[in-house]
Amino acid sequence: MKRQPLALRMRPTHISEIIGQEHLVGEGKLIHRMVKANMLASMILFGPPGTGKTSTAVAIAKTAGLQVRLLNAVTHKKKDMEIVVEEAKLSGQIVLILDEVHRLDKAKQDFLLPHLETNLITLIGCTTSNPYHSINPAIRSRCHLFELHSLEPKHVKEALLRAIEDDTRGLGKMNIELSEDALEHFSTSSNGDLRAALNGLELAAMSTPANDDDIIQINLEAAEECMQKKSFSHDKDGDAHYDVLSAFQKSIRGSDVNASLHYLARLIEAGDLDSIARRMLVIAYEDIGLANPQAGPRTLAAVQSAERLGFPEARIPLAVAIVELALSPKSNSAYKALDSALSDVRSGKSGDIPLHLKDSHYKGAKELGRGVEYKYPHNYDGGWVSQQYLPDRIKSKKYYQPKDTGKFESAMKQVYEKILRELND
């Protein structure tokens, strides 16, 4: 019989063995309290790949002393779930661990719901997707939601050392010596994916010949070969992608150029030039706006250059634009002013256009009073004359609230405030 992979063998069998999720299973935390009180409830575990969702689910069920059945929402059929329910009716409560729970179809959902209600089945669903986006509300409302965090390098190191020392499930019988720099590489290049780190370690152990003293010495070179380029995980259609885009825009808005470049690098590594381009253009106008009006055209030029160049050279104009966007003064006054005007229009706060502004380019307009009292600004000193433009109903409305962020908008603010003073005199 073929031996199971190391990552599978090293799955925790008790919540005390779970690494890096202390906020859920630590002493006094909710899952720990559930298990201790023998009151395990249905739950959804969600988080990035390799954080140990299924392993955590198995450990929770085993610690609670309950029977476990492991199914996949995609590959297993409703009939498989019916078998689990029949088992539970005969032998008592069963924990159903359901991988890819976000892919559960309606027929399977409808079947499971009444058994979750009676607690005959305790569901532990596992998914990389955000449950608020992907899980049917009927299922979600019957489950606690717990987010698993990406593992830090220190957590991955702990798991790797445990695997090397474990004689029963791990590699303890192989007499392995792992160099510090190799351990560091496994723990950092896995990007928090413990499964990838354990797979890399196992490959290194199995492919490295023992020396004359029967010791398997795993050095940095072996670690690099076995991990290859497991340094970044990014699904362009997944929830994490939108989290990166959100962090990207918020870092630029917050003028943190280093964070802005970091998130740009993640998006570049994912190869998602379309999302980068769209987000950069909206940032130039939404967050920079009138504080640096040339940021918009220059960003567009950088985006067009990047699209023409393609990766890897596309990163060069993108970097230039991102540094400018991050370090530009910020103003959202223009689009906020328009949003305020749109709000009035959509809520019926408009009114009749003043007669002197109405179209007068047709026969009979003068007799109707159209355009008769209109004052042509170019006929006055400074190209401005005081007259009413807004409808009577909202004639005193002020949508635009200028900011002192950058020379351009500061100059416009002075003009704007001068006009307001003239109107009020």
C-alpha positions in Angstrom: 0.0 0.0 0.0 1.4 3.4 -1.0 2.3 5.6 2.0 0.3 8.7 2.5 2.0 12.1 1.9 3.7 13.7 4.8 1.3 16.6 4.9 -1.6 14.2 5.3 0.1 12.1 7.9 1.0 15.1 10.0 -2.6 16.3 10.3 -3.4 17.2 13.9 -5.5 14.7 15.8 -6.2 17.1 18.7 -6.8 20.8 18.9 -3.7 21.2 21.0 -1.7 20.1 17.9 -3.2 22.8 15.7 -0.5 25.4 14.7 -1.1 29.1 14.2 -4.8 29.4 14.9 -4.7 30.3 18.6 -7.5 32.9 18.0 -9.9 30.0 17.5 -8.6 27.0 19.3 -6.5 28.6 22.1 -7.5 28.2 25.7 -10.7 30.2 26.3 -11.4 30.8 22.6 -14.8 29.9 21.2 -14.0 26.6 19.4 -12.0 25.4 22.5 -14.9 26.3 24.7 -17.4 24.4 22.4 -15.2 21.2 22.5 -14.7 21.5 26.3 -18.4 21.9 27.0 -19.3 19.1 24.5 -21.4 21.6 22.6 -19.9 21.4 19.1 -22.0 23.4 16.7 -22.0 23.5 12.9 -19.4 25.9 11.5 -17.7 27.2 8.3 -13.9 27.4 8.3 -12.6 29.8 5.6 -9.2 31.1 4.8 -6.3 30.9 2.2 -5.0 27.6 0.9 -2.7 25.7 3.1 -3.9 27.2 6.4 -5.1 23.8 7.6 -8.9 24.1 7.3 -9.6 20.5 6.8 -6.9 19.4 9.3 -8.4 21.8 11.9 -11.9 20.4 11.2 -10.7 16.8 11.7 -8.8 17.8 14.9 -11.9 19.5 16.3 -14.2 16.5 15.7 -11.7 14.0 17.1 -11.1 16.1 20.2 -14.8 16.2 20.7 -14.8 12.4 20.5 -17.3 12.4 17.6 -17.4 10.2 14.5 -16.1 11.9 11.4 -17.0 11.6 7.7 -15.1 13.6 5.1 -16.8 14.5 1.9 -16.3 17.0 -1.0 -19.2 19.2 -2.1 -18.2 18.9 -5.7 -17.2 15.2 -6.2 -19.5 13.5 -3.7 -23.2 13.1 -4.6 -26.3 13.6 -2.5 -26.4 9.8 -2.1 -23.1 9.9 -0.2 -24.7 12.4 2.2 -27.7 10.2 2.6 -25.4 7.4 3.7 -23.8 9.6 6.4 -27.3 10.6 7.7 -28.4 7.0 8.0 -25.2 6.2 9.9 -25.9 9.1 12.2 -29.4 7.8 12.9 -28.0 4.4 13.9 -24.9 5.4 15.8 -25.6 9.0 17.0 -24.2 12.4 16.1 -21.7 12.5 13.2 -19.5 15.4 12.2 -19.6 15.9 8.4 -16.5 17.7 7.2 -17.4 19.1 3.8 -14.6 20.5 1.6 -15.4 23.2 -1.0 -18.6 23.8 0.8 -19.2 26.9 -1.3 -19.9 24.6 -4.3 -22.8 22.9 -2.5 -25.7 22.7 -5.0 -29.4 23.3 -4.0 -30.4 19.7 -3.9 -27.6 18.8 -1.4 -28.4 22.0 0.6 -32.1 21.1 0.9 -31.2 17.6 2.0 -28.8 18.7 4.7 -30.7 21.6 6.2 -33.3 19.7 8.3 -30.5 17.4 9.7 -28.5 20.5 10.7 -31.6 21.9 12.4 -31.9 18.7 14.6 -28.2 18.5 15.1 -28.2 15.0 13.9 -25.4 16.1 11.6 -22.8 18.7 12.7 -21.4 20.3 9.6 -17.9 21.7 9.4 -17.6 23.3 6.0 -14.2 24.3 4.6 -13.6 26.9 1.9 -11.1 29.4 0.5 -14.0 31.7 -0.5 -15.5 34.4 1.6 -18.7 32.8 3.1 -20.6 36.1 2.9 -20.1 36.0 -0.9 -20.3 32.3 -1.7 -22.3 30.3 0.9 -26.0 30.0 0.6 -27.6 32.2 3.3 -29.8 29.2 4.5 -26.6 27.2 5.3 -24.6 30.2 6.5 -27.3 31.3 9.0 -27.1 27.8 10.7 -23.3 27.9 11.1 -20.7 29.8 13.0 -18.1 31.4 10.7 -14.5 31.2 11.6 -11.6 32.7 9.6 -8.3 30.9 9.6 -5.3 33.2 9.2 -2.3 32.6 6.9 0.5 31.0 8.9 3.6 33.0 9.8 7.1 31.6 9.0 7.5 30.8 12.7 4.4 28.5 12.6 5.7 26.8 9.4 9.1 26.2 11.1 7.3 24.7 14.1 5.4 22.3 11.9 8.5 21.3 9.9 10.6 20.6 13.0 7.7 18.6 14.4 7.6 16.5 11.2 11.3 15.9 11.3 11.2 14.7 15.0 8.0 12.6 14.8 8.9 8.9 14.7 5.3 7.7 14.1 3.7 10.0 11.5 6.7 12.1 10.4 10.3 11.6 9.2 11.8 10.9 12.6 13.3 7.6 11.6 15.2 9.1 8.7 18.0 10.8 10.6 17.5 14.2 8.9 19.7 17.2 9.5 18.1 20.4 8.2 20.3 23.5 7.9 19.1 26.8 9.3 19.0 28.5 5.9 17.1 25.5 4.4 14.6 25.7 7.3 14.3 29.4 6.7 13.7 28.9 2.9 11.0 26.3 3.5 9.2 28.5 6.0 9.3 31.7 4.0 9.0 30.6 0.3 5.9 28.6 1.1 4.0 31.9 1.7 2.1 30.5 4.7 1.0 27.3 2.8 2.0 24.6 5.3 1.0 21.8 2.9 3.5 23.2 0.3 6.3 23.4 2.9 5.7 19.8 4.1 5.6 18.5 0.6 8.8 20.3 -0.2 10.5 18.9 3.0 9.3 15.4 2.1 10.6 15.6 -1.4 14.0 16.9 -0.1 14.2 14.1 2.4 13.3 11.4 -0.1 15.6 12.7 -2.9 18.7 13.5 -0.8 21.1 10.6 -0.4 22.4 9.9 3.1 26.1 10.5 3.8 28.6 8.0 5.1 27.2 8.5 8.6 23.7 7.6 7.4 22.6 11.2 7.9 20.4 13.0 5.3 21.7 16.5 5.2 19.2 19.0 3.6 20.9 22.2 2.7 19.6 25.5 1.1 20.2 24.3 -2.4 18.1 21.2 -1.9 15.4 23.3 -0.3 15.3 25.7 -3.2 15.1 22.9 -5.7 12.3 21.2 -3.9 10.2 24.3 -3.2 10.9 25.8 -6.7 8.8 29.0 -6.9 6.2 28.5 -4.2 6.4 32.1 -3.1 3.1 33.5 -4.2 -0.5 32.3 -4.3 -3.1 34.4 -6.0 -6.4 33.5 -7.7 -7.6 36.3 -10.0 -11.2 35.2 -9.5 -11.0 34.6 -5.8 -11.8 36.8 -2.8 -8.1 37.3 -2.0 -7.7 39.1 -5.3 -10.3 41.8 -4.3 -8.6 42.1 -0.9 -5.3 42.9 -2.6 -7.0 45.4 -5.0 -8.7 47.0 -1.9 -5.4 47.2 0.0 -3.7 48.6 -3.2 -6.1 51.5 -3.5 -6.2 52.2 0.2 -2.4 52.3 0.4 -2.2 54.8 -2.4 -5.0 56.9 -0.8 -3.1 56.8 2.5 0.1 58.0 0.7 2.1 54.9 1.8 4.3 54.5 -1.2 6.0 51.3 0.1 2.7 49.5 0.7 1.4 50.7 -2.7 4.4 49.2 -4.4 4.1 45.9 -2.4 0.5 45.4 -3.5 1.4 46.4 -7.0 4.0 43.7 -7.0 1.5 41.1 -5.8 -0.9 42.1 -8.7 2.0 42.0 -11.2 3.0 38.6 -9.9 -0.6 37.5 -10.5 -0.2 38.8 -14.1 -3.4 40.9 -13.8 -2.6 44.0 -15.8 -6.3 44.7 -16.5 -7.2 45.1 -12.9 -4.1 47.2 -12.2 -4.9 49.5 -15.1 -8.5 50.0 -14.1 -7.7 50.6 -10.4 -4.9 53.0 -11.2 -7.1 55.2 -13.4 -9.9 55.4 -10.9 -7.5 56.2 -8.1 -6.0 59.1 -10.2 -9.5 60.7 -10.4 -11.2 59.5 -7.2 -8.3 59.9 -4.7 -6.0 62.5 -6.3 -8.4 64.5 -8.4 -8.0 68.3 -8.4 -5.0 68.1 -6.0 -2.9 67.0 -8.9 -5.0 67.1 -12.1 -2.1 66.0 -14.3 -2.0 62.6 -12.4 -4.9 61.4 -14.5 -3.4 61.9 -18.0 0.0 60.7 -16.8 -1.5 57.6 -15.3 -3.4 56.9 -18.5 -0.1 57.3 -20.5 1.6 54.9 -18.1 -1.2 52.3 -18.4 -1.1 52.6 -22.2 2.7 52.1 -22.2 2.4 49.1 -19.9 -0.3 47.5 -22.1 1.9 48.0 -25.2 5.0 46.7 -23.5 3.5 43.8 -21.7 5.2 42.1 -18.7 7.9 42.1 -17.5 8.7 45.6 -18.9 5.2 46.9 -18.1 6.3 47.1 -14.5 8.5 50.1 -15.2 5.9 52.7 -16.3 3.5 51.3 -13.6 6.1 51.9 -10.9 6.6 55.5 -12.0 2.9 56.2 -11.9 2.3 54.4 -8.6 5.0 56.5 -6.9 3.4 59.7 -8.2 -0.1 58.6 -7.2 1.0 57.6 -3.7 3.0 60.8 -3.0 0.5 63.2 -4.7 -1.7 65.4 -2.5 -5.2 63.9 -2.2 -8.6 65.4 -3.0 -12.0 63.8 -3.6 -13.8 67.1 -3.7 -14.8 67.0 -7.4 -16.5 63.6 -7.5 -18.0 64.2 -4.0 -19.6 67.4 -5.3 -21.1 65.6 -8.3 -22.4 62.8 -6.0 -24.1 65.4 -3.9 -25.7 67.0 -7.0 -26.8 63.5 -8.3 -28.4 62.8 -4.9 -30.5 66.0 -5.2 -31.5 65.2 -8.8 -32.5 61.6 -7.9 -34.5 62.7 -4.9 -36.5 65.3 -6.9 -34.6 68.4 -5.6 -34.2 70.3 -8.9 -36.7 72.8 -10.1 -37.2 74.9 -13.2 -34.3 76.3 -15.1 -34.2 80.1 -14.8 -35.7 81.8 -17.8 -32.6 83.7 -18.7 -30.7 80.4 -19.1 -33.2 78.7 -21.3 -32.5 78.1 -25.0 -33.3 81.2 -27.1 -32.2 80.1 -30.5 -35.6 79.7 -32.1 -38.3 82.0 -33.3 -40.7 83.1 -30.6 -38.3 82.4 -27.7 -38.1 86.1 -26.9 -41.8 86.4 -26.5 -41.7 83.5 -24.0 -39.0 85.3 -22.0 -36.3 82.8 -22.9 -32.8 84.2 -22.6 -34.0 87.8 -22.4 -32.1 88.8 -19.2 -29.1 86.6 -19.8 -25.8 88.4 -19.1 -22.9 87.3 -21.3 -19.9 87.0 -19.0 -17.3 87.9 -21.7 -18.8 91.4 -21.9 -17.8 92.1 -18.3 -14.4 92.8 -16.7 -12.7 89.6 -15.7 -15.1 87.5 -17.7 -17.5 87.2 -14.8 -20.8 88.8 -13.8 -23.1 88.0 -10.9 -26.3 86.2 -12.0 -28.4 83.2 -10.9 -27.7 79.9 -12.6 -29.4 77.3 -10.2 -33.1 76.9 -10.1 -35.0 79.0 -7.5 -35.7 76.0 -5.4 -32.0 75.3 -4.8 -30.4 78.6 -5.7 -28.3 78.7 -2.5 -27.0 75.1 -2.8 -23.3 74.6 -2.6 -22.1 71.2 -3.8 -18.4 71.8 -4.2 -16.4 71.9 -1.0 -12.8 72.7 -2.1 -9.7 71.5 -0.2 -6.3 73.0 0.3 -4.4 69.9 -1.1 -2.0 71.0 -3.8 -1.4 74.3 -5.7 -4.0 73.7 -8.3 -7.0 73.2 -6.1 -5.8 75.8 -3.6 -5.8 78.4 -6.5 -9.3 77.2 -7.6 -10.5 77.5 -4.0 -9.5 81.2 -4.0 -11.4 81.8 -7.2 -14.4 79.9 -5.8 -14.5 81.8 -2.5 -14.1 85.1 -4.3 -17.2 84.3 -6.5 -19.2 83.3 -3.4 -18.3 86.6 -1.7 -19.4 88.6 -4.8 -22.7 86.7 -4.9 -23.4 87.4 -1.3 -22.6 91.1 -1.5 
